[in-house]
Amino acid sequence: MPHFNIKMLTFYSVSIAFVAVLFKVVTAYGETNLKAPPALAGSYRFDANSLPECLKSDALVLTIEQSGVYLNGNLRSSSEADRQTTAEEKPSLGGKWETQGLSLSGVVPNLAGCRDSSAIGQNSSVKLRGILEGDTLKGKISLTDGAAATDFTAQREAAAKPQKQEH
């Protein structure tokens, strides 16, 4: 029959109690202070009246992909957004969700209306900051590094449901 040492029993009891209390403290901290970012992934159609003058003729769609707080996206005219995107296509915008909202920036191809004559190629630098209110994305967009930001409003589009093929 094993011989129990009182010192060993005390040591193990205190160790188990310490781990249980530590687990309880960490769990309480996580439940009160750590919050998941909202689900931002999807397509947002811009209200043309809220865009800079050079883009009022285009109907723009912002497509956001999300991985936790990290965001990627594409900004296209609605005619380009309607076509299927391929897996090889890289998002042109990158950014992050922060407590005050989302931030995306990058170089967007084919925003021809907002290029100045000194621009090389067909790319425009875009910086976008916004907050999500329900299904509406509101914020500011600037199309060049030195340009003033313009307010915008974009509405989330309903996700298209995949159609079942009947045999």
Secondary structure, DSSP 8 states (H G I E B T S, - for coil): -----HHHHHHHHHHHHHHHHHHHHHHHHHHHH--------EEEEE-GGGS-GGGTTS-EEEEEEEETTEEEEEEEEHHHHTS---TT---SEEEEEETTEEEEEEEEE--GGG--TT--TTEEEEEEEEEEETTEEEEEEESSTTS--EEEEEEE-----------
